[in-house]
Structure formats: C-alpha cells, structure tokens
Amino acid sequence: MGRFEVTVEEYLRFYQETDDVRNKYDSAVWTKDFPYAYNEPMTKNYFRLLHYRKYPVVGLTWEQAMRFCRWKSEALNALLENTGYAVECTLPTDAEWQYAACGPDLQDKEDPGAKQRFFSMGVFFLAPHLSKGEYQLQCNSGNAITPQGLPLLSYASDGGLYTLPVEHFEPNGYGLYQMSGNVAEWTSDNYSVDYTTIEDAQQKYKDKPEMLQRFTPVFPSGTYDDYKIVKGGSWADSPFYMQIGVSKIQHPEKASSMVGFRPVVRIYRK
C-alpha cells in the first residue's frame, strides 16, 4: 500500500510522460463542487503552483486513476526485469483498504466488529497535545455539528480549509499517512446491493430517531451497481466518515475535489 496519497507532482509527471488527453485532470472541480463558494483561486493554482506539488491529486475519474496505476506497473516491472519477480500496481479493494487502514494495533482486536468503529489514527480523531494541554485533530476532516445543530468543529480546526500535504499528521501503525481524511480514496470495488440504504436504516432505527440522525448511512436509494466505493473520508466530510468501516460511493466517471487515490502493489514470482 502506498505510504501517501498520490500527489499532484506524481500525477503531473504521469500526465506529461503519457501525453494523453484522456489523462487530463479536471482543475475546475473546486468550483463545480462548490459553486456558491469563492474557490476560483484553487481552480487556478492547485495544479500550477509549486506550493501544491505535495498535496493529494484531485479532479480524477476512476479510469484515470487506473491508468496511472497501469503506467506505474510498467515502470516498476522494467526495474524488476531480471529479478524473477513482477508486480501489479492497482487500486485496492475495499477489504485491502480497510486492512491497511486498521494498522497492526487494530488487527488483534477480539471483537471482529471493533475495527469498524475506529479511525486509522486510533480510537479517536482527537488526541491530547501534551505541551499545550488541549486536544488536536489527527486528520484533515470537514466541519462537525452536535445533534442540536451547534458547531463543534470547523473546516479550519485541523489547520487547513482544503486539502493538506500528504505527509501530514502522524502515520498509522503500518506507516501509512492520512488513511482517514484529506481526500477520500478510490477503490476497485463496485457498490453492492448488500450495503445499507437510507430505507434500511429508517426501518432499523424507526423507534430510535436520534440514532438515525447520528448514523444515517451514506448510500442513497436507487440502483447504483456501477458506482465505485471510496474510503477514508475527505477534508470536506464530517468525522463520522473518517471511520475505517464507513464507505461512500462515487460514479467512476465523476471527478471531485474530495476524491483522490492511493495504489496498492501486488508482488508475484514469474
């Protein structure tokens, strides 16, 4: 699993080397996703300024992420030509992503469902900052409100209004950075009808509306068999979506300012 989310710098190198218009990123996602916010500077500068080179790449479809992985596979296999090994660089499955996000500290939990309730950085997305005597966010998430509608966290609470550099905060036990937050990450898996829909949750929590308000599933109604699962939550998502066991879905042809990716490499003997 990649230690970091793929950066703007890495993707620009891929785009320049392939010189394929199909790999052109969509820099306008910042204004498309938030038409009522003044994000024109992000649209103009995110792929242009050196300041953002170590930030996660955004504005990519699922197929563009897969083409990057295939390009990376070719480059790695060229280096391994006489070693007796070959690799496949691709997007992780939902299960692979969750295993990597848990880290070794969560793999040994006796309760099989425990890991579903944790964040990649540990039990809490808040951790005490000993020198300051206060709590600090451990991931790049969006705002959060109480059940009464009162603000609890703002977009700037974690130090960034938008994305942050990929090597930010502390890594998990496997040395992987920002498995929770910053940008949600494409996986190779399609959405399945086995996932909970809003109707399922309404039936399950019909006698507990406070639970429904707190844990409304992320999957809408309808047929979404061709949608892909994205994991980890983004800079614009509430802390609920940072949890390892929570998923969202995205149409593979839709680029977003909130979705990037992180490849996994599988190693084979020739």
C-alpha positions in Angstrom: 0.0 0.0 0.0 1.3 3.5 -0.8 2.5 5.4 2.2 0.9 8.5 0.8 -2.0 9.5 -1.3 -0.8 10.1 -4.9 0.4 13.7 -5.1 -0.1 16.5 -7.7 3.6 16.2 -8.6 3.4 12.4 -9.3 0.3 12.7 -11.4 1.7 15.6 -13.4 4.7 13.5 -14.2 2.4 10.7 -15.4 0.4 13.1 -17.5 3.4 14.7 -19.1 5.1 11.4 -19.9 2.0 9.8 -21.4 1.0 12.9 -23.2 -2.6 11.5 -23.4 -5.5 13.9 -23.3 -7.6 11.2 -21.6 -5.4 11.7 -18.5 -6.0 15.4 -18.2 -7.1 16.3 -14.7 -10.1 18.5 -14.1 -8.9 21.6 -12.3 -12.4 23.1 -12.3 -13.7 20.6 -9.7 -13.1 23.1 -7.0 -15.8 25.5 -8.4 -18.0 22.7 -9.8 -18.3 21.0 -6.4 -18.9 24.3 -4.6 -20.5 26.8 -7.0 -21.5 29.2 -4.2 -18.0 29.4 -2.7 -15.1 31.5 -3.9 -12.8 28.7 -5.0 -11.6 30.2 -8.2 -8.0 30.6 -6.7 -7.9 26.8 -6.1 -9.1 26.1 -9.6 -6.4 28.4 -11.0 -3.5 27.4 -8.7 -3.8 23.8 -7.5 -2.1 22.2 -10.5 0.0 25.3 -11.3 1.8 26.4 -8.2 4.8 24.5 -6.6 3.1 25.1 -3.3 0.6 22.3 -4.1 3.1 19.7 -5.5 3.0 17.6 -2.4 -0.8 17.9 -1.9 -3.0 15.0 -3.0 -4.1 15.0 -6.6 -7.9 15.5 -7.1 -10.1 16.0 -10.1 -9.6 12.5 -11.5 -12.1 9.8 -12.6 -11.7 6.2 -11.6 -10.4 5.2 -15.0 -7.7 8.0 -14.9 -6.6 6.6 -11.5 -6.4 3.1 -13.0 -4.4 4.3 -16.0 -1.9 5.9 -13.6 -1.6 2.5 -11.8 -1.0 0.7 -15.1 1.7 3.2 -16.0 3.3 2.7 -12.6 3.2 -1.1 -13.1 5.1 -0.8 -16.4 7.7 1.4 -14.8 8.2 -0.9 -11.8 8.3 -4.1 -13.9 11.0 -2.5 -16.1 13.2 -2.2 -13.0 12.4 -5.8 -12.0 13.0 -7.3 -15.4 15.9 -9.7 -14.3 14.8 -10.3 -10.7 12.3 -13.2 -11.2 9.6 -11.0 -9.8 6.7 -9.0 -11.3 4.3 -6.5 -9.8 0.8 -5.3 -10.4 0.1 -1.7 -9.3 -3.7 -1.2 -9.0 -6.4 0.3 -6.8 -7.0 -1.6 -3.5 -10.2 -3.5 -2.8 -12.5 -2.3 0.0 -11.1 -5.1 2.2 -7.5 -4.4 1.3 -8.0 -0.7 2.1 -9.7 -1.4 5.4 -6.9 -3.9 6.5 -4.2 -1.3 5.7 -6.2 1.5 7.5 -6.5 -0.6 10.6 -2.8 -0.9 11.1 -1.3 -3.7 13.3 -2.7 -2.2 16.5 -6.3 -3.0 15.5 -5.8 -6.3 13.8 -5.7 -8.3 17.0 -8.9 -6.9 18.5 -11.0 -9.8 19.9 -14.3 -8.1 18.7 -14.4 -8.7 14.9 -16.6 -5.6 14.6 -14.3 -3.4 16.7 -12.2 -2.2 13.7 -15.4 -0.8 12.1 -15.7 1.7 14.9 -12.1 3.0 14.8 -10.2 5.6 12.9 -7.0 4.9 11.1 -5.1 7.1 13.6 -6.5 5.3 16.6 -9.7 5.2 18.7 -10.3 8.9 18.5 -9.9 11.6 15.8 -8.9 13.9 18.6 -5.8 13.4 20.6 -4.3 15.4 23.5 -1.4 17.8 22.8 0.6 17.4 25.9 2.6 20.6 25.7 -0.5 22.7 25.1 -2.9 20.9 27.4 -5.6 20.8 24.6 -6.9 18.4 22.0 -5.8 18.5 18.4 -7.3 16.9 15.3 -5.5 13.9 14.0 -6.9 14.0 10.5 -8.0 16.5 7.9 -11.8 16.5 8.1 -14.6 18.9 7.5 -17.0 20.5 9.9 -19.0 18.8 12.6 -22.1 19.7 14.5 -23.9 18.4 17.6 -27.3 16.8 17.3 -28.7 20.2 18.4 -27.1 21.8 15.3 -24.4 23.6 17.2 -20.9 23.9 15.6 -18.4 21.5 17.2 -15.5 21.7 14.6 -14.9 24.0 11.6 -13.1 23.3 8.4 -10.1 25.1 9.7 -9.9 23.2 13.0 -7.3 20.8 11.6 -5.1 23.5 10.1 -6.4 23.6 6.6 -9.5 24.9 4.8 -9.0 22.4 2.0 -6.5 19.6 1.4 -3.2 19.4 3.2 0.2 17.9 2.2 0.2 14.1 2.1 2.9 13.8 4.7 0.9 15.4 7.5 -0.3 14.3 10.9 1.1 11.0 12.3 1.0 7.8 10.3 -0.8 4.7 11.5 0.9 1.5 12.7 1.8 0.5 9.1 3.4 3.8 8.4 0.6 5.0 6.2 -0.3 8.7 6.2 -3.8 10.1 6.2 -5.8 6.9 5.6 -8.5 8.9 7.3 -9.2 12.4 5.9 -7.5 14.7 3.4 -9.1 13.1 0.3 -11.3 10.1 0.1 -9.7 7.3 -2.0 -11.0 5.3 -4.9 -11.1 1.5 -4.5 -11.5 -1.1 -7.2 -14.8 -2.4 -5.8 -18.3 -1.7 -7.1 -21.1 -0.7 -4.8 -23.1 -3.8 -3.8 -26.8 -4.0 -3.0 -25.8 -5.7 0.2 -24.8 -2.3 1.6 -27.3 -0.4 3.9 -29.5 2.1 2.2 -31.4 5.0 3.8 -34.6 3.0 3.7 -32.9 0.1 5.6 -31.7 2.5 8.3 -35.1 4.2 8.6 -36.7 0.8 9.2 -33.9 -0.3 11.7 -34.0 2.9 13.7 -37.7 3.7 13.4 -38.0 3.7 17.2 -34.7 5.5 17.7 -34.7 8.7 15.6 -31.7 10.0 17.5 -29.7 7.1 16.1 -30.9 7.7 12.6 -29.8 11.3 12.9 -26.4 10.4 14.1 -25.6 7.4 11.9 -27.5 7.9 8.6 -25.9 5.6 6.1 -24.0 7.2 3.2 -25.7 5.2 0.4 -28.7 6.8 -1.2 -31.7 5.0 -2.6 -31.9 3.5 -6.1 -29.8 1.3 -8.3 -26.1 2.1 -8.0 -24.4 -1.1 -9.3 -22.0 0.8 -11.5 -20.8 3.1 -8.6 -17.4 2.7 -7.0 -16.7 2.6 -3.3 -14.5 5.4 -1.9 -12.9 5.1 1.6 -11.4 7.3 4.3 -13.4 10.5 4.1 -12.2 13.8 2.9 -11.3 17.3 4.0 -15.0 18.3 3.4 -16.5 15.3 5.3 -17.6 15.2 8.9 -15.5 13.0 11.3 -18.1 10.2 11.0 -16.9 9.4 7.5 -13.3 9.2 8.7 -14.1 5.8 10.3 -12.5 2.8 8.8 -15.8 0.9 8.4 -17.7 3.7 6.7 -17.8 4.0 2.9 -19.2 6.4 0.4 -19.9 5.9 -3.3 -18.8 7.8 -6.4 -19.7 7.4 -10.1 -16.5 6.3 -11.8 -16.8 9.0 -14.5 -17.2 11.8 -11.9 -14.1 13.7 -10.8 -14.2 15.5 -7.5 -12.2 17.9 -5.3 -12.7 15.5 -2.5 -11.5 12.2 -4.0 -8.0 11.0 -4.8 -6.3 7.6 -4.7 -3.6 5.5 -3.2 -2.3 2.4 -5.1 -1.5 -1.0 -3.8 1.2 -3.1 -5.3 0.9 -6.9 -5.5 4.1 -8.9 -5.9 4.4 -12.1 -7.9 7.0 -14.7 -8.8 7.5 -15.1 -12.6 
